[in-house]
Structures are given as C-alpha cells and as structure tokens.
Amino acid sequence: MRRTLIALSVLLSLATLASGGEWWESALSVAFLSIGVLVLVNLYRRFRRAAPCVPWVCHVSAAMAIAFGVTYVITGAAHSAAVVSLALKEPEFGPLQILRLTTGAMMLYAGAMNLVLYRPIRTGQQWAVAVSVATALLFWLYLLFLLPLPGAETVWRLLGPWSVYLLWLCAAAVANRRAPMERAPALAPTASPSELARSAS
Amino acid sequence: MNMDEARFAIVLTRALRIAGEVGALTLVIALILLVYRRFRPSTGTVPHGRQAAAAMALILGVYAVIGGMGHSGAVASLALNEPGYGPVQILRFTTGAMLLYAGAMNIALYRSIGAGRRWAIGVALATNLLFWSHLFLALTLPGTGGTVPPPLGVWTVYLCWLGAAAFASRGAQGVGGIDRGQTWA
C-alpha cells in the first residue's frame, strides 16, 4: 500500500509539473514542491514519534493538511484581496466576478478547515478524516468545473496536489476502518458536555 | 388578451408564487418545530438553542440534499443543451455542489449539534457560512428569477441559531472542543 500510494503521488506530481507553462513557472513549481516535500517529511517524522499507534497514513494526511491549510489560507486571503480590488475597478459585476470571489472564499474555507482538522486527523479520528475528505472533494470538484474555462491554466497546478491529498485522505479513512481497535478508545468523540455532567452526577 | 387581462395574469402569477413560498416556509417551520419537540425530551439538560439548531440542521440538510440533486441534474441537462461553457454554467454547477455539500454536512452533524459538541457547531458554522457567502454573491446576479432571497433568508436564520448554540456551548469549555487535541471521554 505504501509503495502504491507514493508512486501514485509522484506520478500525479510529475503530471502537474509537466502541465505546460513558461520555464520559470516550472522551475518555481519544482522548487515549491521540493520545499513542500521536505516540510511534509519533517512533520510526518514528528507526528510518527508522538503517536506510533496511529496508522502512518493519518500522519502523512495530517502533515499534508497543515501544509495545504497554511498555503491556502495565505493564498486565499491574497486572492480575495486581489479580486475585490479588481471588482471595485471594473465597471460591471457579473458571473466572472462572482466566480473569482467564490474561488477566494473556497480557498480560505478549504485552508481553514485543513488547519482546524489536522490535530484530529493526526490522532486518527474517523470523523475528522471524513469531514476533510468532504471538504477536499468540494474544492476538487470546484477546480474540475473551472478547468474548461479559457485562461484557467493555473487550475492544473492546483488540481494535481489536491488529487494527491484526496488520495491520502481516502487511504487514511481505509486504514482507520481496518484498525479501529489499535487506538486508544479515549480518542473517539464519545461524550458531550451534558452527557459527561449527567454521568458525573 | 387586452391590457387588463395581462395585468391580472401578472398579478395572479406573483400571488401564486408568493403563496407557494409562504406555504413552503410554513412547512419548513412546522417540520423544524416537530423535530425540535421530538429532540427535546431525550436530552433535557442541553440548552434549547442547540436542539433548535439541530432540528434546523436536519430539516435544512434534507432540503439542501434533495434540492442539490434536483439542481445538479437540471443544470447538467441545461449545460449539455447550451452551446458554450462559461462562468454562468460553472456557477450553476457550484451552486449544486454547495447545496449537496452543505446538506450532507448538516445531516451528518445534526446529532452532534443536538448533543452540544463544540466541534460540530464550529464545523456547521463554517460550512453554512460558506454556503451563505455563495448565496450572497449570487444575489447580485441577474437572471436568478428571485430564487436566491428565500434560501438566503432561511440560511441567515439558521446561522443565527448556530451562533446562539456556539455561544451557549462556551460554558462547557475544554470538554467538547477539538482544539489542543485533547481526549473526549
């Protein structure tokens, strides 16, 4: 499973890098990807040391969630600011402007959800993996809808990494289902405050 | 058809549409009240704001999932018949996907919202805020035929209830949150 996942990730990353564009764009993408892989490996090793009983794919997914979360919160804020200033200068407000603003909101939402959810993903909580899969799938679908739009060459560079992330999240969900008993039972969200208060009384 | 008949037809169409919207809203409110009353006796110690939010999550979730499937099917068939593919078509598909996503998340989370779990209320707030933002942006779009304001109003009310539920759950700090990766039981 490990080899298949890594091979698929490498293939998708290479396909993303080979999606065309100027030479300096490809060089920047390679540099960004290398830094991203280094950060992911570093985070994965830290998570692995902290909780070795949790499936390793959850640690990879959590590391990717942090990297994606930080990247997309920053780029989403920048994109939103840019399109708001552009919309204020343009004479009319139509579907294209709404689409740009929606892209910014989606990026911010996906980034923020990943940042919030990386801790429960790291501890192998199934609900967090499921919410992350749903969020990533929504953003991935949105990118897919954008793909046929003229001038959407940058979408390819986003679609590849999100496909890799979705792949790892699905693998984490499968691994969690296969080995639910290996984790400590206290990690699952079992009791609400009211239930706790009732059981205490 | 003379001018009076044409005017009468327009007024009748508007009146029927308003009556339909009022009827649908009444049905939604009645369903929410019904579900709320069913939830209430089971967990009496939980504040009523959370249970109202949970009832709204269930009803609006079912409504959004059914509406999302219908909308997606309709816009897919429309896109196949139209000659071009542009921002309008993408926005329509996005609306369908957002309806399905928000609906599915609300259905998945309503139990946890009713039990007063902070992570569930937080996730529901974020999800519905995204959908609300999309509806708000779509409000200015010409050609929506006045279909955006009713769901926008309903989702504004739901967001208010979720905000109240989040505020009510602040008292139980450190037990129901997902922050700091603490244990749950």
Interface residues (C-beta under 8 A of the other chain):
Chain A: F93 G94 P95 L96 I98 L99 L101 T102 A105 M106 Y109 A112 M113 V116 L117 R119 P120 R122 T123 A128 A130 V131 A134 L138 L141 Y142 F145 L146 P148 L149 P185 A186 L187 A188 P189 T190 A191 S192 P193 S194 E195 L196 A197 R198
Chain B: T43 T45 V46 Y85 G86 P87 V88 I90 L91 F93 T94 A97 M98 Y101 A104 M105 A108 S112 A115 G116 R117 W119 G122 V123 A126 L130 S133 H134 L137 A138 T140 L141 S169 A172 V175 G176 I178 D179 R180 G181 T183 W184 A185
